[in-house]
Amino acid sequence: MTATMLFAAGAAAIAVLAAAADAHARIEIQFWHALSGPLGEKTAKLAADFNASQNEYEVKAIYKGSYAETMTGAIAAFRAKQHPHIVQVFEVGTATMMAARGAVYPDYQLMADAGEPFDPKSFLPAVVGYYTTASGEMLSMPFNSSTPVIYYNKDAKKAGLDPERRLATWPEVEDAAKSCSPPAIRAGSPPNGHPGSKSRIGRPGTTSPWVRLRTASVGSPPNW
């Protein structure tokens, strides 16, 4: 699973935003993210829809490169006192952000200070667990989460597989792969010399897969 979360940067920045809102000024909120392609388009639409729904705030959704580039860029910007108000960070960077005391505004504290109703239990436990302290305090807001998805060609029956039988475990996937793969692959040699091809159950003599494993993000169509 790949999951990302949104960190609010700096309590002082949030306080400034609140003061500006009280003065009825439309203020800009910089949101740095690492989503390109269809996910980037959806993120831009989220910001545009929010901006059109009210006249106090304007969210600027800014693509900052890969997950690692976005996180390191935000850290450098914080040190230079030019950080964004919100930044998307992937799960691998969770520990870094959790340890950056003073650099982020913990989500549970932000919601409490703003008087906003907030129930961490409304999120999937597997997702929330990435961003919650041992004492149950949620430090960031889950934004998008990806998980492996398996799909298959129903012509798999030609390879001796039952197209109506769902492959529910990894051992079952392995057994299916062995049953419809050429002898060289069954012996352990990856097709076409590509180690990464283990995610494909191949049709003998072709590069077309019977079954393919891909990663799709919740809330967006898979980019096959």
N, C-alpha and C positions, 0 to 999 in steps of 0.2 A: 504494500500500500504506500502511495505517496500522498502526503497531506501538506497543506500550507495553511498558515494562519496570518492574521493581521495584528500587528503590534502598533499601538499608539505611542508616538515618540514624544516623551517629555511632558510632565504634568504642567510645566510653565506654558508650553505651547497651547495646551488645551484650555488653560485659564484665559489666555489671550483671545482664543476663539470665542469663548463664552462671553467675554466682555464686549467683543465686537458685535456679537449677535444681539446683545442687549441694546446696542446703539442702532439697531435696525440697518446695519450695513451688510451688503452682500459680500461675504469674505471667501477667499480662496483656500481650499484644503488640498494640499498635494498628497496624492496617493501613488506611491511607487510600487510597481508590480513586475512580475517576470513572465507574463502570459502573452504569447504571440499567436498569430494565426487565428483560427475560429474562437479560441478561448480569449484572445486579446480583443477580438471584436465584441464578444459578449461582455467583457469587462468594461469596454468603452460605452456600451449601451446601458449598462447598469448605472454608470456615472451620469450619462446624458439623461436618463429617465429620472434619476434623483434630482438633478439640477432643474429639470422642467417641472418637478412636483412642488417646488417652493422657491422663495426668492431671498432667502437669508444666506445660503451657502452655495458655493460652486466647487464641485470636486473636479480636480484635474488628475485624471488617470494617466500616469506616465510610465511607459514601458522602459525598463532599465537593464534589459539583457537577461541572461540566465538566472536561475535561482541563486547561484553562488555570487554572480556579479551584482545582483540586486542587494544581497545582504552585505557584502563587503563595501559596496558603494554607500549604503546607508550608514554603516559604521564610520567610514571616512567622513561622510557629511556631518555626522553627529560631532565628531572631533573638531570639525571646522565650524561648528555651530550653524550649519546650513542644512540641517536634516529635514526630511519631509514630516508631515503630520502623521501619516499612516504608511506602513511598509509591509509588503507581503514577504513572509519568510518561510522556507520549506522546513520539513520536520527535522532534517539533519542539523539545521541551524538553531533548533529549539534551545539546546543547552547554552549556546553562546548568548542568546537573547535573554534567557532566564538569569544568567549570571551578570548581565549588564545592568546592575542596579543604578537607578537614576537616569538611565538612557531610555527606558520604556515606562509606559503608564500601564500597570497591570489591569487587565480587563475587568476583573471583579471589583477593583477599586474605582475604576472609571465609571462603571455602571452605578455603583453605590453613591459616589459623589454627585452624579448627574440625576440621581433619583429615578433612574429608569428600571422598570421591572426586568429581571433577568434570571433565567433558570437554566443552568448548565446541563441539567438532565434532559433538556429538549434536544440535545445533540447525541449522536451515536457515541456510545462509550469508547469504542476503539479509536475514534477521532479525538474526542476530548482528552483521552488519556495522554496524548502527546504533549498537551499544553497546560496540564494541571499539576499543581504541587502535591506533595505527599499528604498535605492537610486538606486537599480538596479545593484549593483556590485556583480558579481558572485565570491564567495569565494573558491569554490572547484569544482572539475570535476565530474559530474555524472558518475558512473561506472556500476552499475547494479540496476535494479528496479523490484520488484515483485508485483503481483496483483492477487486477487482471481479469480479463473476460475471455472466455473460450467460445468460439463458434466453429461450425463445421459444415462441410459440403455433404448433403444427404446422399450423394452418389457414393459415399463411403462404403455402401453395401457391396460395391464392385470389388472392394479390397477385403471383403470378408468381415466387415464390421456391421453391427446392427445400428442403423441410423436413428432408430427410435430409442435406443438405450443411452441415457445420459451418463457421461463420464463425470463421476462425482469426486474422485480422489486422484492424487498425482500418480499412485501406482497403476490405476486404471488407464490413465493417459499413457503411461510408459508401455503398458502391455499392448494398448491399441497401436502405438507407434511401431512397436516391434512386429506386430502381426501384419502390417501393411507396408513395411519398408523393405528395400532391397537388402540382400544378404550382407553387403558391406556395412550398411547402417546398423543392421541388427547386431553385427559384431562389434559395434562401437565407433565406427568411423563416421564423422559427420558428413552429410551430403555436400558435394561441391567444395569440400575443404573448409567450410565455414562453421566454426564452433557454435556460433549463435543460432544455427539452424535447429538446435534441439527444441526450439519452441514450435517447430512445424512437424506435423505428421505428413510425410510427403507421399505423393503418388509415385509408384515405381517408374523410373525412366524419365521423369519430368521434374520441373521445378515448381509445379503447381501443387499447393497443399490440400490435403483432405481436411486438416484441422489447423487453425491458427490461433495463437494466443496473443492478445494485444492488451494494452492498458487504455482504459477510457476514464474520463473524468466525470464525476457526478454533475448533472446539470448541463451537460453539453454533449452533442453528438460525437461519437468516436471518429477520429480522423484516420480512417483506414488507408 
